[in-house]
Amino acid sequence: MIKFVLVNNRVPARDPICACCGKRLESGYIRATHANLKYCNLVCYGYTPELAATAAAEQTRRVS
């Protein structure tokens, strides 16, 4: 089962923000396949899913 996809030299069209730290995704990212969350690096991807979900919800609240 694939848990993540490493995307090189691309920026996502929607929500180009890391789900964990909130940094803007510049020239590549990691996408978690189970939750469709995007991360700027393996350190951010390594955080627990609960922390990432909390960060994503917080980012959604800031945008709204």
QUILINLIN-V230337 format. One line per field, one symbol per residue. ss: DSSP state (@ for helix, = for strand, . for the rest). psi: psi as a letter, one per 30 degrees, with the letter a starting at -180 (. if undefined). burial: + if it has 16 or more other ideal C-beta (glycine too) atoms within 10 Angstrom, else -. A space follows every 50 residues. Layout:
BEGIN
ss->???
psi->???
burial->???
END
This chain:
BEGIN
ss->...=====........=......=...=====....===..@@@@...@@ @@@@@@@@@@@@@.
psi->kkflkkkkhlkkekihkkfefglkkdgllkkkfffhlkkflfeeefllee eeeeeeeeeeeee.
burial->----------------++++----+---++++----++++---++----- -+--++--+-----
END
